[in-house]
Amino acid sequence: MKIKRTKKEIVTDILEAIDNKTNRISAIMRYVNLSSSVAKKYLKILIQNGLVEEKNYEYTLTEKGKKVLELLREE
């Protein structure tokens, strides 16, 4: 039986991946176990909310993204 992750769990997993220097879309997809379309959708939302930056096809956490990840880790 497959257990569906919450949006919050997926966001946390993506932020963790990027924090662990998994910076390219294909590596993030493997790390978080997401399809390309779902990974791109979440990354777009994270960029729009100022948590992630994309430069030369590599993703990095912003200061805000690092703070949000810290809060998510504490929950």
Order of alpha helices (4+ residues) and beta strands (2+ residues): alpha-alpha-alpha-beta-beta-alpha
